[in-house]
Amino acid sequence: MDRQLKIIYHYHSGFSVQVGGTLLIFDYWEGEGRSLAQVGRITPSFLKAFEKIYVFISHAHPDHLDPIVYTWESEGLPITYVVSSDMPVGTRGKRVAPLQEKELSPDVSVKAFQSTDLGVAFLVRAYGMSIFHAGDLNLWHWRQESTLREIEAAENAFYDAIEPIKGERIDVCMFPVDPRQGLMYDAGANHFILTMKPRVFIPMHWQERPEVAIDFARRARTPNTEVLALTKPGVVANLTFNDQLLDIHIIEPPKDFGELPIAPARRVEPQMPTGDDPFADTDLPVDIE
């Protein structure tokens, strides 16, 4: 049986995944000073097309948590917030700790995994499909500035964090590919692809350098994994797949910067701080003192 997902890239590490009448939103952020163009934004009118909405926030770094997501609840929308266990959450939200699994509805569940930075990574199972969003889980090695001891500690932390993920089926994965790390900046992403073999891998967190995502997609695809570079806010990837076939249809964002196109909701039956010093960045999980 064919399965279908509609993925929209918003900005940085922010994506939404439409599975029929359900919308999954991951680490939405509208940029410094709300710089995100209208074509990439999520609006209440867009959200009103969906029967259920789940907003996933992997951790509290500003580039993964935009306070605007909490204003959507006041619109009376069917929203549930799912956040890492080290964050506060309101009465309509759920907190998940590493290796904890929660059922969100009869057709949607989430399992959290340890990050190598703050918070968690999410594996969401929705209508028989598995979507993985890494948050800030990555091999943060900073190889050109770190000592051998620090690099070894970063590698061990990463391998320990991903060990429990082995054996999980992943249809779509969103994972950091951060060029600020310099040499071997894509080591974590490459290891994840070769180890976990996700069906589709989407690089994120590439620091407004779309050429990095495009080049990575060209180099990193394997017979088991297709790599998609979604680099324009509002770009849509429609995925249709089964055990033997994967069909991908990319829709470029409208040039008039209007709102995102709204697909009719349907039920699916049985989808940063700046500066020259890398150690000042909040994405570095290794204690170097």
PyMOL commands that set and color helices and strands:
alter all, ss='L'
color gray80, all
select helices_A, chain A and resi 32-34+38-40+44-47+67-75+148-165+179-181+187-196+210-220+278-280
alter helices_A, ss='H'
color red, helices_A
select strands_A, chain A and resi 3-11+14-19+22-26+52-57+79-84+93-96+101-105+108-114+120-126+129-133+172-176+200-204+226-227+236-241+246-251
alter strands_A, ss='S'
color yellow, strands_A
deselect
rebuild
show_as cartoon
